[in-house]
């Protein structure tokens, strides 16, 4: 641990800069502190000493934010609205199929959407955003067109759980990762603004599907959703451009000094292979960041998947259950923007943990004891929507603060690979708990979500502990 004392301003205020576990933080005598953020992860694993300048704003940088916003409106918007599809399918096409069997469609869908980020992350670091986003957009569009005509579990798995999900995974990492190329000090604000797209999509999609199911039927409702995703991702492809890629040379020199051109495909494959760095798991702050995200995402996505059917079991109509999802995602707009701005001032990990504490308390204090009261259920959806939004919006910000920018895609992909394994089994476990769908079984499902939310929050605190210990008056 290295410590440097400096004087700042005319008041000769003494400020102590402390580098702990490779992360620079500042401490002063008061809790509310203004300090210089260190978004670079500067430890022995980062051998690149070259200074990287970030625009931190301007027309081109904010056009990237806009593109990311629109792309995430399609990808995270549909992920946040998966309950609107699950509820309809479970009560219509697959009404005679067990809940636990239907759950595999959506658990595989969510898992694959994030698992493939492990491959896409290194690909983005090496080749940029264009290739994965174009392929992903086409797969999302084609997948939803196929979903419109599905009526068996196997068909839904192929179309939604495989095709659409792989398309999601190809677009999510570039859409989030490209922001780290343009922003450093304002990264929390930029990613918060961009991920609002997920909440906006989560507002639009359930309302759109609820109306279209009645007016044009399931087939054309999903087809219109496909065109919606195509339009959003198409604009994102035009606007999202990376600035920093791993450097390489396409030429090699033999013993005689003769220079020959390397096989470009082989060079690219070797670059991508070199990006898979499992040694990063030895970094305990990164490891507990993964574990914390693992538990909180199982809690959040399980709740989003079954919140509508939970409400129906409590006596709410199907159409109003879609509105419940809309309320959840609408308040998430505030929960993505404000914490992102605050995290730039008070520290990414500090705000993340505060939001997760609110997320856990909202489940323990409102949902668990009073979930049978429909008015309280609306209030819970509104409050929990604010706090839970940080799970998706601040995770990449916190990760960026302990990761060199050239490795962000790789570490982001590796994190969500492990998280996806939890999602793969988390939703079927939730379905097994729900069973026949009695009120008591849904109450046990709420307990399951609460426990996982609390455990995930504790793991995030442990991750922070490995950066600065138990110190509270530190911005990190």
N, C-alpha and C positions, 0 to 999 in steps of 0.2 A: 504494500500500500504506500503510495507516494503522496506527500502533502506539500502544498505551496501556499504561502500567505501573500496576498496582494492588497493594495489599497485602491479603492474605487471612489471616484467623485471627490468633490471639494471637502466633504465631511470626513475624509480619511477613514471611511468605514472599512473595518477589517473583514476580509472575506477569505475563507479557507477553501481552497480547491483540493478535493480529495479524489484520487483515482483508486477505486475499489473494484477488484476483479475485472479490471480493464474498462470500467465505465466511469467517466468523469462526472462528479457531482459537486455541488457547492453547499456549504453550510454557513449560517450566520446565527446570531443570538436569538432571532425571532423565527416563528414558524412560517409566516407568510413571506416568502423570499422570492426575489427576482434574480435568476441565475442564468448562466449561459448553458443551453442544452448541448449535450454531446450525443448526437444521433449515430455516431460511428462506433462500432464495436472494435476497440483498439487493443487486442491482445496478441499473444504470440502466434495465434493461428492466422492472423492477418499480416501478411508480409508485404502488402502493397502500400508503400508510404506515399504514393502520389496523391497530392491534394486534389479533391474533386470539388468543383464549384457548382453550386446549384442556383438556378434562376430565381427560385422562391416566389415567382409571380410572373406577370406579363401575359400578353395575349396568347402566345403559344402554350405556355404552361397551363393556363386556365382552360384553354380549349381541350387539353388532355384531360383535365378534371371533368369537363362536360362530357367528353366521349366515354370516360369511365363511368360517369353517372348513368348515361343512357344504356351502356352495356350491362351494368349491374342491375338496372331496372328490369331487364329481361331475365338475367340468370338468377340473382338473389330474389327477385320479385316472384318468380315461379317457385323457387325453393321455399320462400316464406309463405306461399299460398298453396302448398302441397295438400293441406287439409281440405281445401275446396274441391280438389280433384278426388282425393281419397274418400271424402264423404259421399260424393255422387256415385262413384264407381262401386263402393261398398253397399249402397242401397239400390242400385239398379243392375248394371251388367253382372256384378259378382255378388248379388244379394244372397245366393244360396251357398256361397263359399265361406268357410270359417274365417273369422277375423284374423287369426294367427297366420293363415295362408295368404290372405290379402296383404298383410303387413309386409311380407317379403318384397312385394313390388316396390314399396316406397322406401324400405330400408336399403335395398340395393341401389335404388335411384339416388338417394342422398349419399350413400357410401361411395359409389363410383364417381359422383360429381366432385368429390374431394380427393379420393384416393389417387386418381390419375394425375393430380397436381404434382405428385412426386416426380413424374416423368416430364410434365410440362414445365415445371420450374426450371430445371437445368436447360431445357430447350429454349425457354425464353431468355435465360441469361446469355446463351450463346448466339442464338439466331434472331432474337427480337420478337416483337409482338405480332407481326403481320401474318406469318404462316399459321400459327396455332389458332388465331382468331378467325381467319377465313374458313379453315376446316371445321372449327367448332360451330361457327354460325350455320354452315350448311347442314351439319349433323343435327343441330337443334331443330331447324326448320323441317328437315326430312323426318325426324323422329316424331315430332308432334303431328305431322300429317298422317303418319302411320298409327299413332295413338288414337286418332279420331275414329278409326275403323276396327279397333280391338274389342274383343268381347270374351277373351279367356285370360287366365293368369299368365300363361306362357307368352301370349302375344303382348300383353302389357309389359312383361319383363324385357322382352327383346326391344320393343319400341321405346318405352319410357325409361326403364331402369338401365338399359345399355346404351342405346343410340343417343337419346337426349342427354343422359347423364355424362357420357364421354364428351359430348359437345359442350356441356357446362364446364367440365374440367379444363377443356382446352382454352376457354375464354376467361375464366375467373382469375387465374394467376397473372396473365398479361394485364388484365384490367386493373388489378390491384398493384402489381409490381411496378408498372410503368410510372406510377405516381412517385415512387421513391427515387426516380431518376431526375425529377424536376423540383422536388421539395425536400428540405432537410429540417430547418428550424420551424417551418410551417407545415410539416408533414401530417401532424395530427389533424389540423384544420382541413387540409386537402383531402385526406382519406375520409374524414368525417363527412365532408361535402359530397364526395363521390358515392360513398356507401348509403347516403340518403336515397339514392336510386333504388336500393333494395326495398326500403320502406315504402317509397312511392309506388313501386311495382306491386308490393304487397297490399297496397290500398286498391290499386286499379284492377288487378287480376281477379280477386274474389268477387268484386262488384260486377265486373264485366262478365265473368262466367255465370254468376247468379242470374243476371238478366238474359244472357244468351241461351242458357239451358232451357228457359221457358219459351223464348221467342223463336229460336232456330234449332234447338235440340243439341245434344252432346256433340255430334259429328262436326257441325259447322262452328260450334263454340270453340272446340279445340283447334280447328283450322284457322280461325280468326286469331287465336292465341299464337299460332305458328307465324302468321304474318306480322303480328305485333313484335315478336322476338326478332324476326328477320329485319324489320325496319330499325329497331333499336341497335342491334349489333352491327348492322350495315353502316350506320353513322359512326359508331364507336371505332370501327375499322379505319375510317377516314381520319379520325381525330387523334387516336392514341398512337403516339410514336415514342420509342425508347431513345435514350441519349447515351447510355453506357452499356457496352457489351464486352464480354471477355475477349481480350486481344489474342490474336493468333497469327501465325505466318503460314502461307500456303506454299512455301518454298523450303527445300532442304539442300544441304551441301554435303557431297560425299568426300571421301578421303583425298581425292585428287583435286578438290576445289571446284568441281562441276556443280552448278546449281540446277536443280530440276524441280518442277512443279509437283506438289503432292496431290493425291486424289482428294478432291474437295469433300466428297461424301465421307470418306474415311476420316478426314480431319474433323469433320463435324461430329461424327459418331464418337471419336476419341474424346473430343471436348466434352460432350454430353456425359460420357462415361466418367470422366474425371470430376464432374460436378457432384456425383453421388458420394457424399462425405458423411458416413455414419459415425465418424469420430466426434462429430459435433454433439452427439448425445452425451459425451463425457462432460460437457459443460452443464453443470447442475442448474444454472439459472434458465438455460434453454430447455433442459429436460423437464423441469417442473412447469415451465410455460406450456409444454406439450401436454403434460398430465392434467394441468388445470383446464386447458381448452378441451381436452378429451371429455372430462366429466361435465363441464358446463354446457357443451354442445349437445351431449346426449340428453341432458335435462331440457334444454331449450327446444331442440328439434322434435323430441318425443312429445312435448307439450303442444307445439305447433301442429303436429300431425293429428293429434287426438283431441285438441281443445274443442273443436266443433262437435264431434260426437259425444264428448263429455257433457257439453251444454245440452245436447238433445236428450241425453239420459237424465238430465236434471229437469226436463220439461220444456225446453226451449224448442221452437219450431226450426225446421231445416234452414229456411231463408234467413232467419235472425241469427243462426249460428254462423253464417257467412259474414254477417255484419260484425259479429264478435271478432273475427279474424281481421276485418278491416280496421276496427278500433285499435287492436293490438299493433298493427303495422302503422297506423296513422300517428300514434304517439311516438312510435319509433323514429319518426323524422326528427323530432326534438331530441330524442335520446342518442341520435347519431351525430348531430351537428354540435350541440352545446358541449358534451364531453370532449369532443375532438378539439374544440377551441380551448377549453379549460386545461386539457392535458398538455398543450404547448406551454402553458404558464406554470402549472403546478406539478407537472410530471406525468408521463404516460402511465406508468405502473400505479402511481398513487390514485389517479382518477379511475383506472380500470378496476382496482380492488374496491374502491368506494361504490362504483356502479354494481359490482357483483354482490356486495353486501346488501344493497337495495333490492337486487333481483331475488336473492335468497329470502330476505325478510318479507317481500311481497307474497311469496308462495307460502311461507310459514304462518304469516299473520292473517292473510286474506283468503287465499285459495283453499288451503287445507281445512281450516275450521268453518268457513262460511261459503264454500263453493256451491252449496245447494240453493243459495239465495241468488236469483238471477240478476238483481240489481248490483249486488256485490261482485258478481262475476264480470259485469261490464266494467266496474271500477278497477277490478284486478287486471283485466285486459289492458286498460289504459295505463295504469301505473307500472305494471310489469313490462309493458311494451317499451316504456322509456328506459328502464334499467337494463333490460335484456339486449337492447340494440348494441350496447358496447361490446358484447361478445363477438360480434362479427366486424364492427367498425374499428375497435381499438386493438384487437389482437394483432393485425399486421403492423400497427403503429408501434406497439410494445416490442414486437419482434424486430422491427427495423432499428430500434434503439440499441439492440444488443447484437446486431448483425452487420457486417460490411456490405455495402450496397451491391457489390459484384456477386455476393452469395445469397442475396435476399430471395431470389426465385427458388434456389435449391432448398434453403431452410424453410421457406413458406410451404413448399411442396411436401417436404419431409414431415413437417408438423401436421399437415392435413391428411397425409397418408395414414398416420396413426389415429388421428381423430376419426377418419372414415371407418376404420375397423370398429370403433365404438358405435358409430351410427349404424353399421351393418347389423349388429346384434342388439343394439339398444332398442330399436323400434319393435322387432319381434318379441323381445323380452317384455316391452310395454304391452304389446298385444296379448301375450300370454297372461299377464297380470289382469288385464281387462276381461279376458275370457268371454263370458256370455254377455258382458256389458251391463251388469247390475250396478246400482248406485254404490254399493259397498266396494265392488271391484274397481270402480273408477276412483273411489276415495283412496284405495291402496295404490293405484297408479299415481295419484297426486303425491303420496308419501314417497314413492320411488323418485319422482322428479325433484322433490325437496331435498332428499338425501344427496343426490348427485350434484345438485346446485351448491349445497354447503361444502361438500368435499372439494369441488372444483375451486371454489373461492379460497379455501384454505391452501390449496396447492399454488395458486397465484401469489398468495402472501409468502409462501416458502421461496418461490422464485425471486421475489423482491428481497427476501432475507439474504440470499446468496449474492446479491449485488451490494447492499448497504447494511446488512445486519438488521438490528431492531431499531435503528435510528428513524425517527418520525419527521424531524425537521430537515428533510432532505428531498430535493426534487429529483425524481428518477422515473 
